[in-house]
Amino acid sequence: MLELLTPAQLGIPGGPELLLVLLVAVLLFGANKIPKLARSTGEAMGEFQKGREEVEQELDEMRGSDASTTPATETASDGSSGKSL
């Protein structure tokens, strides 16, 4: 039966499907806990997005510093390459 369904038929749920999901959520969690769950989900999504942006910023900084640095071609008199560990 599943092989007969096309991806277009398994798309975004519409109005009746969303109402059914909301009804099941109210039955499972109760009407009092739904706002708390929505709030905590929103906070978690915000924290995730903030962390993702921080990682992207660090990656951009690393890419920028890699492009601006050139390898040291001169050697010091003691034989070191001039790079510090």
Biopython code that builds the backbone (N, CA, C, O; Angstrom):
import numpy as np
from Bio.PDB.StructureBuilder import StructureBuilder

atoms = [
    (1, "MET", "N", (0.820, -1.197, 0.000)),
    (1, "MET", "CA", (0.000, 0.000, 0.000)),
    (1, "MET", "C", (0.858, 1.252, 0.000)),
    (1, "MET", "O", (0.510, 2.231, -0.662)),
    (2, "LEU", "N", (1.981, 1.248, 0.731)),
    (2, "LEU", "CA", (2.820, 2.432, 0.781)),
    (2, "LEU", "C", (3.481, 2.730, -0.553)),
    (2, "LEU", "O", (3.749, 3.892, -0.861)),
    (3, "GLU", "N", (3.752, 1.697, -1.358)),
    (3, "GLU", "CA", (4.384, 1.959, -2.632)),
    (3, "GLU", "C", (3.445, 2.664, -3.602)),
    (3, "GLU", "O", (3.897, 3.199, -4.614)),
    (4, "LEU", "N", (2.137, 2.677, -3.310)),
    (4, "LEU", "CA", (1.175, 3.354, -4.158)),
    (4, "LEU", "C", (1.111, 4.855, -3.860)),
    (4, "LEU", "O", (0.615, 5.626, -4.682)),
    (5, "LEU", "N", (1.603, 5.272, -2.703)),
    (5, "LEU", "CA", (1.558, 6.684, -2.337)),
    (5, "LEU", "C", (2.741, 7.422, -2.940)),
    (5, "LEU", "O", (3.876, 6.950, -2.871)),
    (6, "THR", "N", (2.480, 8.555, -3.518)),
    (6, "THR", "CA", (3.544, 9.377, -4.070)),
    (6, "THR", "C", (3.979, 10.392, -3.024)),
    (6, "THR", "O", (3.231, 10.651, -2.081)),
    (7, "PRO", "N", (5.169, 10.976, -3.163)),
    (7, "PRO", "CA", (5.618, 11.982, -2.196)),
    (7, "PRO", "C", (4.670, 13.166, -2.066)),
    (7, "PRO", "O", (4.590, 13.771, -0.998)),
    (8, "ALA", "N", (3.950, 13.509, -3.132)),
    (8, "ALA", "CA", (3.003, 14.623, -3.070)),
    (8, "ALA", "C", (1.855, 14.310, -2.119)),
    (8, "ALA", "O", (1.303, 15.216, -1.495)),
    (9, "GLN", "N", (1.491, 13.035, -2.003)),
    (9, "GLN", "CA", (0.408, 12.647, -1.116)),
    (9, "GLN", "C", (0.855, 12.626, 0.342)),
    (9, "GLN", "O", (0.009, 12.659, 1.235)),
    (10, "LEU", "N", (2.144, 12.573, 0.607)),
    (10, "LEU", "CA", (2.665, 12.552, 1.967)),
    (10, "LEU", "C", (3.243, 13.912, 2.337)),
    (10, "LEU", "O", (4.243, 13.988, 3.051)),
    (11, "GLY", "N", (2.628, 14.972, 1.862)),
    (11, "GLY", "CA", (3.142, 16.316, 2.065)),
    (11, "GLY", "C", (2.830, 16.884, 3.439)),
    (11, "GLY", "O", (2.665, 16.140, 4.406)),
    (12, "ILE", "N", (2.753, 18.177, 3.516)),
    (12, "ILE", "CA", (2.491, 18.894, 4.757)),
    (12, "ILE", "C", (1.041, 18.650, 5.177)),
    (12, "ILE", "O", (0.127, 18.741, 4.357)),
    (13, "PRO", "N", (0.835, 18.336, 6.469)),
    (13, "PRO", "CA", (-0.546, 18.091, 6.906)),
    (13, "PRO", "C", (-1.396, 19.340, 6.811)),
    (13, "PRO", "O", (-0.928, 20.450, 7.066)),
    (14, "GLY", "N", (-2.650, 19.146, 6.440)),
    (14, "GLY", "CA", (-3.571, 20.259, 6.295)),
    (14, "GLY", "C", (-4.362, 20.510, 7.566)),
    (14, "GLY", "O", (-3.953, 20.098, 8.652)),
    (15, "GLY", "N", (-5.493, 21.185, 7.431)),
    (15, "GLY", "CA", (-6.324, 21.570, 8.559)),
    (15, "GLY", "C", (-6.834, 20.405, 9.398)),
    (15, "GLY", "O", (-6.621, 20.394, 10.610)),
    (16, "PRO", "N", (-7.500, 19.424, 8.793)),
    (16, "PRO", "CA", (-8.034, 18.319, 9.601)),
    (16, "PRO", "C", (-6.934, 17.517, 10.317)),
    (16, "PRO", "O", (-7.118, 17.070, 11.449)),
    (17, "GLU", "N", (-5.808, 17.345, 9.652)),
    (17, "GLU", "CA", (-4.718, 16.595, 10.274)),
    (17, "GLU", "C", (-4.139, 17.351, 11.468)),
    (17, "GLU", "O", (-3.831, 16.749, 12.497)),
    (18, "LEU", "N", (-3.991, 18.678, 11.329)),
    (18, "LEU", "CA", (-3.472, 19.477, 12.432)),
    (18, "LEU", "C", (-4.431, 19.486, 13.621)),
    (18, "LEU", "O", (-3.994, 19.457, 14.772)),
    (19, "LEU", "N", (-5.723, 19.527, 13.348)),
    (19, "LEU", "CA", (-6.705, 19.463, 14.430)),
    (19, "LEU", "C", (-6.631, 18.120, 15.156)),
    (19, "LEU", "O", (-6.749, 18.070, 16.381)),
    (20, "LEU", "N", (-6.441, 17.053, 14.418)),
    (20, "LEU", "CA", (-6.309, 15.733, 15.027)),
    (20, "LEU", "C", (-5.055, 15.657, 15.897)),
    (20, "LEU", "O", (-5.100, 15.105, 16.997)),
    (21, "VAL", "N", (-3.946, 16.202, 15.420)),
    (21, "VAL", "CA", (-2.709, 16.220, 16.206)),
    (21, "VAL", "C", (-2.899, 17.043, 17.468)),
    (21, "VAL", "O", (-2.444, 16.639, 18.538)),
    (22, "LEU", "N", (-3.561, 18.191, 17.365)),
    (22, "LEU", "CA", (-3.825, 19.035, 18.533)),
    (22, "LEU", "C", (-4.716, 18.314, 19.538)),
    (22, "LEU", "O", (-4.479, 18.400, 20.743)),
    (23, "LEU", "N", (-5.723, 17.613, 19.067)),
    (23, "LEU", "CA", (-6.610, 16.856, 19.946)),
    (23, "LEU", "C", (-5.849, 15.761, 20.685)),
    (23, "LEU", "O", (-6.043, 15.574, 21.886)),
    (24, "VAL", "N", (-4.997, 15.049, 19.988)),
    (24, "VAL", "CA", (-4.192, 14.002, 20.620)),
    (24, "VAL", "C", (-3.251, 14.606, 21.648)),
    (24, "VAL", "O", (-3.058, 14.027, 22.717)),
    (25, "ALA", "N", (-2.664, 15.755, 21.349)),
    (25, "ALA", "CA", (-1.764, 16.421, 22.293)),
    (25, "ALA", "C", (-2.510, 16.831, 23.552)),
    (25, "ALA", "O", (-1.990, 16.672, 24.657)),
    (26, "VAL", "N", (-3.717, 17.353, 23.402)),
    (26, "VAL", "CA", (-4.510, 17.751, 24.567)),
    (26, "VAL", "C", (-4.872, 16.523, 25.396)),
    (26, "VAL", "O", (-4.852, 16.577, 26.626)),
    (27, "LEU", "N", (-5.196, 15.438, 24.742)),
    (27, "LEU", "CA", (-5.543, 14.220, 25.476)),
    (27, "LEU", "C", (-4.328, 13.648, 26.211)),
    (27, "LEU", "O", (-4.459, 13.165, 27.335)),
    (28, "LEU", "N", (-3.166, 13.699, 25.593)),
    (28, "LEU", "CA", (-1.970, 13.131, 26.211)),
    (28, "LEU", "C", (-1.433, 14.000, 27.345)),
    (28, "LEU", "O", (-1.087, 13.479, 28.405)),
    (29, "PHE", "N", (-1.358, 15.300, 27.142)),
    (29, "PHE", "CA", (-0.675, 16.171, 28.090)),
    (29, "PHE", "C", (-1.624, 16.982, 28.969)),
    (29, "PHE", "O", (-1.217, 17.457, 30.029)),
    (30, "GLY", "N", (-2.838, 17.145, 28.566)),
    (30, "GLY", "CA", (-3.769, 17.981, 29.312)),
    (30, "GLY", "C", (-3.675, 19.416, 28.839)),
    (30, "GLY", "O", (-2.629, 19.861, 28.366)),
    (31, "ALA", "N", (-4.770, 20.131, 28.969)),
    (31, "ALA", "CA", (-4.835, 21.502, 28.455)),
    (31, "ALA", "C", (-3.916, 22.436, 29.225)),
    (31, "ALA", "O", (-3.449, 23.429, 28.667)),
    (32, "ASN", "N", (-3.642, 22.143, 30.502)),
    (32, "ASN", "CA", (-2.801, 23.035, 31.313)),
    (32, "ASN", "C", (-1.329, 22.955, 30.941)),
    (32, "ASN", "O", (-0.602, 23.935, 31.102)),
    (33, "LYS", "N", (-0.875, 21.810, 30.447)),
    (33, "LYS", "CA", (0.556, 21.639, 30.164)),
    (33, "LYS", "C", (0.943, 22.050, 28.744)),
    (33, "LYS", "O", (2.130, 22.208, 28.461)),
    (34, "ILE", "N", (-0.005, 22.222, 27.865)),
    (34, "ILE", "CA", (0.297, 22.567, 26.470)),
    (34, "ILE", "C", (1.059, 23.892, 26.376)),
    (34, "ILE", "O", (2.064, 23.933, 25.666)),
    (35, "PRO", "N", (0.651, 24.979, 27.044)),
    (35, "PRO", "CA", (1.429, 26.228, 26.944)),
    (35, "PRO", "C", (2.846, 26.084, 27.495)),
    (35, "PRO", "O", (3.781, 26.672, 26.952)),
    (36, "LYS", "N", (3.014, 25.312, 28.566)),
    (36, "LYS", "CA", (4.348, 25.091, 29.134)),
    (36, "LYS", "C", (5.221, 24.320, 28.144)),
    (36, "LYS", "O", (6.401, 24.630, 27.975)),
    (37, "LEU", "N", (4.639, 23.325, 27.498)),
    (37, "LEU", "CA", (5.394, 22.561, 26.503)),
    (37, "LEU", "C", (5.778, 23.437, 25.313)),
    (37, "LEU", "O", (6.898, 23.343, 24.809)),
    (38, "ALA", "N", (4.864, 24.280, 24.866)),
    (38, "ALA", "CA", (5.154, 25.169, 23.734)),
    (38, "ALA", "C", (6.251, 26.157, 24.106)),
    (38, "ALA", "O", (7.142, 26.434, 23.302)),
    (39, "ARG", "N", (6.188, 26.692, 25.332)),
    (39, "ARG", "CA", (7.198, 27.647, 25.776)),
    (39, "ARG", "C", (8.573, 26.985, 25.853)),
    (39, "ARG", "O", (9.565, 27.540, 25.381)),
    (40, "SER", "N", (8.623, 25.803, 26.447)),
    (40, "SER", "CA", (9.922, 25.128, 26.570)),
    (40, "SER", "C", (10.466, 24.708, 25.209)),
    (40, "SER", "O", (11.677, 24.720, 24.994)),
    (41, "THR", "N", (9.583, 24.339, 24.297)),
    (41, "THR", "CA", (10.026, 23.999, 22.944)),
    (41, "THR", "C", (10.589, 25.230, 22.240)),
    (41, "THR", "O", (11.612, 25.145, 21.561)),
    (42, "GLY", "N", (9.931, 26.361, 22.400)),
    (42, "GLY", "CA", (10.425, 27.602, 21.806)),
    (42, "GLY", "C", (11.765, 28.015, 22.379)),
    (42, "GLY", "O", (12.644, 28.460, 21.641)),
    (43, "GLU", "N", (11.933, 27.872, 23.697)),
    (43, "GLU", "CA", (13.212, 28.205, 24.325)),
    (43, "GLU", "C", (14.316, 27.281, 23.830)),
    (43, "GLU", "O", (15.432, 27.727, 23.563)),
    (44, "ALA", "N", (14.005, 25.996, 23.709)),
    (44, "ALA", "CA", (15.005, 25.044, 23.221)),
    (44, "ALA", "C", (15.407, 25.363, 21.787)),
    (44, "ALA", "O", (16.584, 25.280, 21.434)),
    (45, "MET", "N", (14.439, 25.726, 20.968)),
    (45, "MET", "CA", (14.752, 26.083, 19.581)),
    (45, "MET", "C", (15.608, 27.343, 19.532)),
    (45, "MET", "O", (16.524, 27.440, 18.716)),
    (46, "GLY", "N", (15.317, 28.311, 20.402)),
    (46, "GLY", "CA", (16.119, 29.534, 20.462)),
    (46, "GLY", "C", (17.548, 29.256, 20.882)),
    (46, "GLY", "O", (18.482, 29.809, 20.302)),
    (47, "GLU", "N", (17.734, 28.399, 21.891)),
    (47, "GLU", "CA", (19.079, 28.032, 22.341)),
    (47, "GLU", "C", (19.840, 27.300, 21.238)),
    (47, "GLU", "O", (21.029, 27.538, 21.027)),
    (48, "PHE", "N", (19.145, 26.415, 20.543)),
    (48, "PHE", "CA", (19.779, 25.685, 19.443)),
    (48, "PHE", "C", (20.224, 26.643, 18.352)),
    (48, "PHE", "O", (21.335, 26.527, 17.835)),
    (49, "GLN", "N", (19.362, 27.590, 17.999)),
    (49, "GLN", "CA", (19.703, 28.549, 16.944)),
    (49, "GLN", "C", (20.862, 29.432, 17.377)),
    (49, "GLN", "O", (21.738, 29.737, 16.567)),
    (50, "LYS", "N", (20.884, 29.851, 18.643)),
    (50, "LYS", "CA", (21.981, 30.684, 19.136)),
    (50, "LYS", "C", (23.298, 29.904, 19.085)),
    (50, "LYS", "O", (24.326, 30.447, 18.681)),
    (51, "GLY", "N", (23.270, 28.645, 19.490)),
    (51, "GLY", "CA", (24.470, 27.814, 19.424)),
    (51, "GLY", "C", (24.942, 27.607, 17.991)),
    (51, "GLY", "O", (26.141, 27.633, 17.712)),
    (52, "ARG", "N", (23.989, 27.401, 17.087)),
    (52, "ARG", "CA", (24.340, 27.224, 15.673)),
    (52, "ARG", "C", (24.982, 28.476, 15.113)),
    (52, "ARG", "O", (25.953, 28.392, 14.361)),
    (53, "GLU", "N", (24.452, 29.641, 15.472)),
    (53, "GLU", "CA", (25.017, 30.900, 14.992)),
    (53, "GLU", "C", (26.424, 31.122, 15.547)),
    (53, "GLU", "O", (27.296, 31.630, 14.841)),
    (54, "GLU", "N", (26.647, 30.743, 16.810)),
    (54, "GLU", "CA", (27.977, 30.879, 17.400)),
    (54, "GLU", "C", (28.991, 29.991, 16.676)),
    (54, "GLU", "O", (30.115, 30.411, 16.403)),
    (55, "VAL", "N", (28.580, 28.767, 16.371)),
    (55, "VAL", "CA", (29.477, 27.847, 15.657)),
    (55, "VAL", "C", (29.766, 28.378, 14.263)),
    (55, "VAL", "O", (30.909, 28.327, 13.808)),
    (56, "GLU", "N", (28.742, 28.890, 13.576)),
    (56, "GLU", "CA", (28.959, 29.450, 12.242)),
    (56, "GLU", "C", (29.895, 30.650, 12.294)),
    (56, "GLU", "O", (30.738, 30.821, 11.413)),
    (57, "GLN", "N", (29.749, 31.489, 13.334)),
    (57, "GLN", "CA", (30.617, 32.650, 13.477)),
    (57, "GLN", "C", (32.059, 32.213, 13.716)),
    (57, "GLN", "O", (32.982, 32.778, 13.131)),
    (58, "GLU", "N", (32.259, 31.211, 14.573)),
    (58, "GLU", "CA", (33.612, 30.709, 14.819)),
    (58, "GLU", "C", (34.224, 30.124, 13.552)),
    (58, "GLU", "O", (35.408, 30.325, 13.282)),
    (59, "LEU", "N", (33.422, 29.403, 12.777)),
    (59, "LEU", "CA", (33.924, 28.838, 11.517)),
    (59, "LEU", "C", (34.297, 29.942, 10.539)),
    (59, "LEU", "O", (35.320, 29.852, 9.860)),
    (60, "ASP", "N", (33.474, 30.980, 10.463)),
    (60, "ASP", "CA", (33.787, 32.105, 9.577)),
    (60, "ASP", "C", (35.075, 32.798, 10.012)),
    (60, "ASP", "O", (35.889, 33.183, 9.172)),
    (61, "GLU", "N", (35.262, 32.957, 11.330)),
    (61, "GLU", "CA", (36.493, 33.570, 11.831)),
    (61, "GLU", "C", (37.700, 32.705, 11.494)),
    (61, "GLU", "O", (38.754, 33.220, 11.120)),
    (62, "MET", "N", (37.545, 31.386, 11.627)),
    (62, "MET", "CA", (38.655, 30.487, 11.303)),
    (62, "MET", "C", (38.980, 30.546, 9.813)),
    (62, "MET", "O", (40.148, 30.559, 9.426)),
    (63, "ARG", "N", (37.946, 30.581, 8.986)),
    (63, "ARG", "CA", (38.176, 30.670, 7.543)),
    (63, "ARG", "C", (38.851, 31.979, 7.179)),
    (63, "ARG", "O", (39.730, 32.015, 6.319)),
    (64, "GLY", "N", (38.439, 33.051, 7.836)),
    (64, "GLY", "CA", (39.026, 34.364, 7.568)),
    (64, "GLY", "C", (40.479, 34.426, 7.986)),
    (64, "GLY", "O", (41.303, 35.005, 7.277)),
    (65, "SER", "N", (40.808, 33.835, 9.133)),
    (65, "SER", "CA", (42.202, 33.879, 9.588)),
    (65, "SER", "C", (43.073, 32.946, 8.748)),
    (65, "SER", "O", (44.260, 33.217, 8.569)),
    (66, "ASP", "N", (42.511, 31.861, 8.232)),
    (66, "ASP", "CA", (43.280, 30.966, 7.366)),
    (66, "ASP", "C", (43.615, 31.645, 6.044)),
    (66, "ASP", "O", (44.700, 31.439, 5.499)),
    (67, "ALA", "N", (42.710, 32.439, 5.533)),
    (67, "ALA", "CA", (42.936, 33.098, 4.250)),
    (67, "ALA", "C", (43.924, 34.252, 4.389)),
    (67, "ALA", "O", (44.645, 34.567, 3.442)),
    (68, "SER", "N", (43.963, 34.887, 5.570)),
    (68, "SER", "CA", (44.824, 36.051, 5.730)),
    (68, "SER", "C", (46.250, 35.684, 6.129)),
    (68, "SER", "O", (47.160, 36.496, 5.962)),
    (69, "THR", "N", (46.459, 34.495, 6.645)),
    (69, "THR", "CA", (47.812, 34.103, 7.047)),
    (69, "THR", "C", (48.521, 33.442, 5.882)),
    (69, "THR", "O", (47.917, 32.739, 5.072)),
    (70, "THR", "N", (49.817, 33.686, 5.824)),
    (70, "THR", "CA", (50.631, 33.050, 4.796)),
    (70, "THR", "C", (51.681, 32.207, 5.499)),
    (70, "THR", "O", (52.100, 32.557, 6.602)),
    (71, "PRO", "N", (52.108, 31.139, 4.915)),
    (71, "PRO", "CA", (53.118, 30.304, 5.568)),
    (71, "PRO", "C", (54.446, 31.037, 5.694)),
    (71, "PRO", "O", (54.835, 31.804, 4.814)),
    (72, "ALA", "N", (55.128, 30.790, 6.795)),
    (72, "ALA", "CA", (56.422, 31.448, 7.035)),
    (72, "ALA", "C", (57.477, 30.798, 6.154)),
    (72, "ALA", "O", (57.690, 29.587, 6.201)),
    (73, "THR", "N", (58.136, 31.631, 5.346)),
    (73, "THR", "CA", (59.165, 31.095, 4.456)),
    (73, "THR", "C", (60.555, 31.408, 4.975)),
    (73, "THR", "O", (61.529, 30.761, 4.590)),
    (74, "GLU", "N", (60.648, 32.406, 5.854)),
    (74, "GLU", "CA", (61.952, 32.753, 6.406)),
    (74, "GLU", "C", (62.216, 31.883, 7.625)),
    (74, "GLU", "O", (61.298, 31.564, 8.380)),
    (75, "THR", "N", (63.454, 31.506, 7.812)),
    (75, "THR", "CA", (63.812, 30.743, 8.996)),
    (75, "THR", "C", (64.650, 31.612, 9.902)),
    (75, "THR", "O", (65.428, 32.447, 9.441)),
    (76, "ALA", "N", (64.490, 31.414, 11.164)),
    (76, "ALA", "CA", (65.270, 32.176, 12.146)),
    (76, "ALA", "C", (66.670, 31.610, 12.206)),
    (76, "ALA", "O", (66.945, 30.536, 11.672)),
    (77, "SER", "N", (67.554, 32.345, 12.861)),
    (77, "SER", "CA", (68.951, 31.923, 12.923)),
    (77, "SER", "C", (69.131, 30.651, 13.735)),
    (77, "SER", "O", (70.123, 29.942, 13.563)),
    (78, "ASP", "N", (68.176, 30.349, 14.626)),
    (78, "ASP", "CA", (68.297, 29.128, 15.413)),
    (78, "ASP", "C", (67.682, 27.914, 14.722)),
    (78, "ASP", "O", (67.684, 26.820, 15.286)),
    (79, "GLY", "N", (67.160, 28.089, 13.520)),
    (79, "GLY", "CA", (66.637, 26.971, 12.758)),
    (79, "GLY", "C", (65.143, 26.767, 12.901)),
    (79, "GLY", "O", (64.576, 25.888, 12.252)),
    (80, "SER", "N", (64.491, 27.564, 13.742)),
    (80, "SER", "CA", (63.039, 27.405, 13.902)),
    (80, "SER", "C", (62.331, 28.124, 12.761)),
    (80, "SER", "O", (62.910, 28.990, 12.105)),
    (81, "SER", "N", (61.105, 27.767, 12.537)),
    (81, "SER", "CA", (60.363, 28.356, 11.435)),
    (81, "SER", "C", (59.665, 29.652, 11.821)),
    (81, "SER", "O", (59.051, 30.293, 10.967)),
    (82, "GLY", "N", (59.743, 30.050, 13.073)),
    (82, "GLY", "CA", (59.121, 31.290, 13.491)),
    (82, "GLY", "C", (57.732, 31.081, 14.033)),
    (82, "GLY", "O", (57.131, 32.031, 14.533)),
    (83, "LYS", "N", (57.191, 29.877, 13.957)),
    (83, "LYS", "CA", (55.864, 29.580, 14.486)),
    (83, "LYS", "C", (55.999, 29.146, 15.921)),
    (83, "LYS", "O", (56.918, 28.406, 16.271)),
    (84, "SER", "N", (55.090, 29.600, 16.750)),
    (84, "SER", "CA", (55.104, 29.171, 18.143)),
    (84, "SER", "C", (54.006, 28.149, 18.348)),
    (84, "SER", "O", (52.968, 28.202, 17.690)),
    (85, "LEU", "N", (54.230, 27.237, 19.241)),
    (85, "LEU", "CA", (53.231, 26.200, 19.499)),
    (85, "LEU", "C", (52.359, 26.616, 20.577)),
    (85, "LEU", "O", (51.446, 25.880, 20.951)),
]
sb = StructureBuilder()
sb.init_structure("model")
sb.init_model(0)
sb.init_chain("A")
sb.init_seg("    ")
for serial, (resi, resn, name, xyz) in enumerate(atoms, 1):
    if name == "N":
        sb.init_residue(resn, " ", resi, " ")
    sb.init_atom(name, np.array(xyz, "f"), 0.0, 1.0, " ", f" {name:<3s}", serial, name[0])
structure = sb.get_structure()
